[in-house]
Structures are given as C-alpha cells and as structure tokens.
Amino acid sequence: MTSDPEERRDELAKALAAVEERVDRACAAAGRSRSEVRLLAVTKTFPATDAALLTDLGVLDLAENRDQEAGPKADELARLRPGAKVRWHMVGRLQRNKARSVVRWADEVQSVDSLRLADALDRAARARDGEPVDVLVQASLDDDPSRGGCPLAELPALADHVASAEGLRLRGLMAVAPLGADPGAAFERLARSGEELRRNHPEATEVSAGMSADLESAIHHGSTCVRVGTALLGGRGLASP
Ligand SMILES: *Cc1c(COP(=O)(O)O)cnc(C)c1O
C-alpha cells in the first residue's frame, strides 16, 4: 500500500472497479438486480484517509468491527469529509458495556446476537437523540460460540425481542461463513432462516453475507449486503483480525 494520496486513490479506484465487476457478474449469474445488493467497505485497520478516498469514489457504506477503532475514525472522517453522507455499520463482536459508545457512531449494528446485548443497545439508543438503530441479528452457522452469533434455534426469539424494542429497528440477518467449510451450504441455511424470519417480520429483508473470498456464493444464495475488506483495501497483515 502506497502512502501517496494520489496513488492510493488510484489503487482504491482499481480495486473498487474489480469488486464492482465481481458483484455485477454474481448478480447477473443469479438473475438478480445489482440494486438488491449493498456493498459495505470494511475499513478496519485502515486509516480514516482511506475511508475518505472511498467516499470520494462513491462508497458511503462503511463498516468496522471494533468500537475503540471505529469511534475516532468516524470522527476523523467527519472532519475530513464534512458533507459526505456516510453510514457506519458495526459488524464485529460487541460487549454490552460498549453499547453507549457504539450508538454514537454506528447507524446499523449487524452483530446483535443476544437478548442482553439487544437490551443494552436499546437503552443506549433511547438515551441519545436521533433515529432508532438499525439492527441485523447475527446468526451462528457453525455453532462455535467464540466466533459470535446466535444459534439458529434461538434466532426467532431474539428477532421478536429486537422488533419490539423502541430504540431498535429490525432489518434482517447477518452471518459469517464457517471456517474451512463450504460457504454455499451455510449461506443456504442462512437464506432459509431469513425466509422464516420474514413470516413474522416482513420488514426484516436484509441478509448480510459474503466477504472478499465468498461474495459470489453469498449473492447466489440471496445476500443483500456483502462486507468487503481485503479485496478493496488490501491485506491486513498477520497481527490484524
Ligand atoms: C473483516 C470482516 C469482513 C471483511 O473481510 P474480508 O475477508 O477482508 O473481506 C467482513 N465481515 C466481518 C464481520 C469482518 O470482521
């Protein structure tokens, strides 16, 4: 990655064009409209100056996975690009004691995986001015609690809880594909969970699935939101999550 802003802009523009082409092709192959799939740029570990260049290129949906990093970055981007209509998304594991901090910068939290976390976010959202927080409930597709996500069997109760919270707006589901397994089968299960969810919550239309390595498979299985880090911004190195 170059430190020259002009070169970095070109680098990001090329990477964005390549990702857009992958998304276009995947949508066409699935017989879906490109407008059905949001592209989130996952800017974790990259500086606010990169986020600013992405907004210049028209990418206004940005995502982070750690509150400590995201809050200051969102503030800095607001200084760098005061007019940009950016939406920030929290996609990482979240402690309840961070709820107050997260609702200061996040318009949408995609990683709500427990009743207690939903309650903490609801309280924090109601305590501050502004719109309710958009929420995706995170489903576990591998039953590994250390990777986050709510077991599929408990998802309906969690979704009901979020939908009834005044400070939250249930928008759908999110998941990360299991490590070392066929992502397609996991995305297929997620899609079925989404269909079930919409029987009781027709407004919960979002299915957030697919990252740099598996966005084609996710779009094939109905993803409405791909979260792309590496393919847009480059590698994060070994020490980074
Ligand atoms: C880092 C991250 C991504 C992006 O992953 P890449 O493989 O770099 O595209 C997507 N979703 C979540 C939850 C992440 O933490």
The ligand as a MOL file (V3000), in Angstrom:
LIG
                    3D

  0  0  0     0  0            999 V3000
M  V30 BEGIN CTAB
M  V30 COUNTS 15 15 0 0 0
M  V30 BEGIN ATOM
M  V30 1 C -13.1570 -8.2100 8.4670 0
M  V30 2 C -14.5890 -8.5680 8.2400 0
M  V30 3 C -15.1210 -8.6350 6.9330 0
M  V30 4 C -14.2910 -8.3930 5.6830 0
M  V30 5 O -13.4550 -9.4790 5.4550 0
M  V30 6 P -12.5240 -9.5790 4.1380 0
M  V30 7 O -12.2350 -11.0080 4.0220 0
M  V30 8 O -11.3200 -8.7450 4.4110 0
M  V30 9 O -13.3120 -9.0520 3.0030 0
M  V30 10 C -16.4540 -8.9550 6.7970 0
M  V30 11 N -17.2380 -9.2050 7.8750 0
M  V30 12 C -16.7760 -9.1430 9.1250 0
M  V30 13 C -17.6960 -9.4370 10.2520 0
M  V30 14 C -15.4380 -8.8310 9.3550 0
M  V30 15 O -14.9600 -8.8040 10.6200 0
M  V30 END ATOM
M  V30 BEGIN BOND
M  V30 1 1 1 2
M  V30 2 1 2 3
M  V30 3 2 2 14
M  V30 4 1 3 4
M  V30 5 2 3 10
M  V30 6 1 4 5
M  V30 7 1 5 6
M  V30 8 2 6 7
M  V30 9 1 6 8
M  V30 10 1 6 9
M  V30 11 1 10 11
M  V30 12 2 11 12
M  V30 13 1 12 13
M  V30 14 1 12 14
M  V30 15 1 14 15
M  V30 END BOND
M  V30 END CTAB
M  END
